[in-house]
């Protein structure tokens, strides 16, 4: 009986130890509360300054987080520069000449390293900065789970294949989000990030000239700054949300209902398909959009993080140690 009791007690202790070990290896909102209590403030300060200087930067940083998480998970792989022996993700089709804001992430990393050397990962810097960018433009706030470590690898092919292109139809969008463990509801809510930022002419030219699911007046307005021929004005920019391109609210969905989505992939969310009711819901309730956007961001931030002893804490976000 005593032996059995001792064995049971030992099993219980082992289970507790294993549970504690598992818990310590998970992301948490308080991961840096002891090791770097000033981290959140340092990130917020740099982001607020960058967005005040150029409001578009908020959308750019948020987009960096999306494009990072959809390739190998939220591991900072997008931040790695190419070298003669290493091909990163920056020159993949969805990113090349398009993703921006890396210098802001560099500045944040320097600020954090100054107070807590070698503690805060670039992957976490990006996750926190994405939240702070949304807040800086009037969007919702939330507690960011942290504790990610940085990848030493990147995936050029993953960036080409996993990130939804602006030509995506609803089925392809749904499939690419599902591959990341994100539901159709998550997809529609997260797409609301297009209430801020701008797109290049090359990404919406076909939609404004060749497609019928678009308001004719809106198409004409956009055509004035985007010539019909490929190669001409490809990098000319237009706001994803015509009314308030630097304010995070729900006008994006109101635009879709009015057939004024700039990208083909945007308008696909309201084009007679299964996501029409969600678009209408978010168009009528900003609070519902904010709540579901936050839930989607937290869920996306949980995609395949490197934790425990996996990965590293990069000193420089552009290269592995």
N, C-alpha and C positions, 0 to 999 in steps of 0.2 A: 504493500500500500504506500509506504513512504517512498519507495523507488519510483512508483508510478506518479506520486505527487511531485517529486523532484523533476521527473521527466516532463510533466505537464508545465511546471513552473519554468523550466528551461525553454520549452517550446514557446511559451508566452513571451519570455524575455526576447527570444530571437525574433518573434513576430513584431514586437514593439520596435526593436532595433531596425529591422528591415523597413517597417513603415516609416520610421523617422528618416532613414536614409533616402527612401523614395520621396518623402515630402521635401527634404532639403534639396533634392535635385530638380524640383519643379519651379516654374516661374511663380513669382509672387509680387505683389505691389510694394512690399517692404524689403525687398532683397538688398537694397543699398542703405537701409536706414541706419545701420551701424558702421558699415565699411566705407560709405561715402555719402553722408547725410546732405551734403551740399550739391549733389549731382543734379537733382531736378531743377533747382534754382539756376544752376549754371547753364543748363540746356535752354530753359525758358528765356533767360536774358539774351542769349545770342539769337534765338529764333525771333523774339519780339523785335530786336533791332533790325534783323534782316528783312522781316516782313514790313516793318515801318518804312524802310528804305525802298523796298520794291514789293508791293503787295502780291504780285504774281508768284513770288518765291514760296509763299505758303502752299499753293497748289503744287508747285514743283517738288517740294519736300514730301508732301503727302503721296505724290505719284512715285517717288523713289521707294517709299515703303511698300507700296503695292507691288512694284516690279521686283523688289527684292524678295518679298514673301512668296511670290508665285514661282520662284526658281530655287530649289533646294530648301525651301522654308525661309523663315526670317533669320538669316544668318550673316547679313552684311556682305554676301558674295558680290552683289552688284557694285559695291564700292571699290572693289579691287581693280587697279589699273592693269592693262596689258603690259607684258614684258617680252623680250625676245624669245623667251621659252615658255610663256604663259599667256593663254588667250582667255580673257575675262568675258563679262557679259555686256560691257558698255558699247561694243560695236555690233551687237546683235541687232537685227532689223527693228524690233520695237523700241530700241534704246538709242541707236546710232544717230547723233545729231539732234536728239530729242530730249533725253533725260538731262536734267540740269540741277544745280544746287549743291554739287559736291563740295564746293568751297565753303559753304555754310556748315556742312557736316564736319569738314576739316577744322573750322573755327570752334565748333562746339567741342570737338575732341581735345583740342589744345586747352580750352577752358577747363574741361573736366580733368585732364591729366595734370593741370597745374595744382588742383586741390587734392586729387586722389590718384597718383600715378599707378597705372597698371591694374585698375580695379573695374572700371566701367567699359563694357564692350561697345564696339561700333554698332553692332546690331541693336543694342539697347538704346544707344544715342539716336539712331534712326527712328525707332519706335516711339520714343518720348518726343522727339522733334516733330513727328507727324501729328501727334495729339496737340502739341503746342501750336502748330501751324493752323489747325482747325480752330482752336480757341482764339488765336490772334485775329482771325477773320470773322469772329462772331458766332462760331459754331459751338457745339456742346463740349463739355469737359468730362473726363473720366479718369479713373485710376489705371495707369498703364502697368501691366504685369511685366516684370523685368527679371533678369537672371540668365539671359541668353549669352552664349559665347560666340566668337567669330569663326567663320569658316576659313580654312586655308585654301579652299578650292572654289571654283566657279563653274558654271555650265553655259557655254555659248549656245549649245543646241537647246538646252532647257529654256533659255530666254527667247529663242526663236519659236519654240513650240508651245510653251505654257501660257504666255501672256496674250490675252485676247486682242486681236487686231481690230482696228476701227471698222473693218469690212465685215465683221462677224454678224451672222444671223442669230436669232434667239436660241436655236438648238445648239449652236457651237458655243455661244456664251455660257449657256446652262451647263454644258459638258465640261468646259474648261474650269468653271468655278467648282463644279462637283468633284473634279479631279483633285481639288485642294481641300475637299471636305466642307465646302460652302454651299448652302442651299440656294434655291432660286430667290427666296426672300432675302437672304444675305446679299446676293448679287444685285438685286434691285436697290436695296438700301445703300450698298457700297458704291453703286454707280452714281449716287447722289453727290459724290465727291466732285462730279463735273458741274456742280453749281458754282465752282471757282475754276480759274485757270483759262488757258487758251489752247487752241489746236492749230496745227499748220495746214495750209491750203491743200497740200498733197494728201492729207488724211480725210478731207471732206469734199474734195472736188467732185468726185463721182456722185456723191449724194445730192449736191446742190444743182448739178447739171443733168443728171441722167435718171433720177428716181422720182416717183410720183407721190411717195408718202411724206411730202414736205409742203408747207405753206408757200404758195408761189411768191408772195411778197417778201417773205423771209429769204427764200432762195435768191431772189433778185438782189436783196441787200448784201448777201454774202458773196454773190458773183462779182460785185463791184470791186472787191478786194482780192479775188482769186480767179485769175485768167483760166480759160477752159483748157488750154494746151499744157500738157505735162512738161515740166522743165521751166515753165514761166511762172514766177511768183510762188514756187513750191513752198518756200519758208515764210510766206506772208501769214500773219497770225490773225485769228478771229476768236472772240470770247466764246467759251462753251455755253455760257449763260449771258444772253444779250443784255438783259436788264441790269443785273448786279454781279458782274464778273469777279468782284473782289469781296463779296459778302457771302458767308456760308449760311444759306437758308434753303427753302424748298422751291424756289422759282424754277429750278431745273425740271421738276416734274410738271409744273404748270406749262412750261414750254413744250414738253412732250405731248401733253394733251392737246395743245394748240398746233401740233405738227411742226414745231420749231426746234427740233433736236438737230444739233449741228452735225454730229457723226451718224453714219448709217447704224452703227451699233447702239447708239443712244435711242434713236427712234424705233428700233426693233423692240424696245421694252414696252412701247405703246403702239402697236400696229395690228390689233385684232388677235393677239395671242394670249397665252395664259397669264402673262404678267400685267396685263392692262388694269385689273382691279387694284393691284398694289400701287401702281403709278398714280391712279386716281386717289387712292387713300393718302399717299404721301403729299399729293398736290393739295389736298384739303386739310391736312393736319401736319404742320411743321413739327409739333411735339412728337408725333408718332414716327416721323422720319428720323428725328434726332435720336430717339430711343433705339430704334432698330439699326441705325448707323453705328451707334456706340457698340451695340451687341455684336455687329458684324466685324467691327475693327478689333474688338477683343478676341473674337473667334479667329480672325485672320492672323492676329499676332501670335496665336498658339500653333501655327503651322510649323511642324518639324523643327523646333528650336534645338540648338546644340546646348546641352546642359551638363552639369557634373564636370567630368574631366575631358569631355569632347571639345574639340576646337581650341581656341586660344583667346586671349585678350590682346587685340592688336594695339601696338603703340601708335601706328599710323594707319588710318582706315583704308588707305590706298594700296597697302601691301602687307603681306603676312610677315610675322616677326623673323 
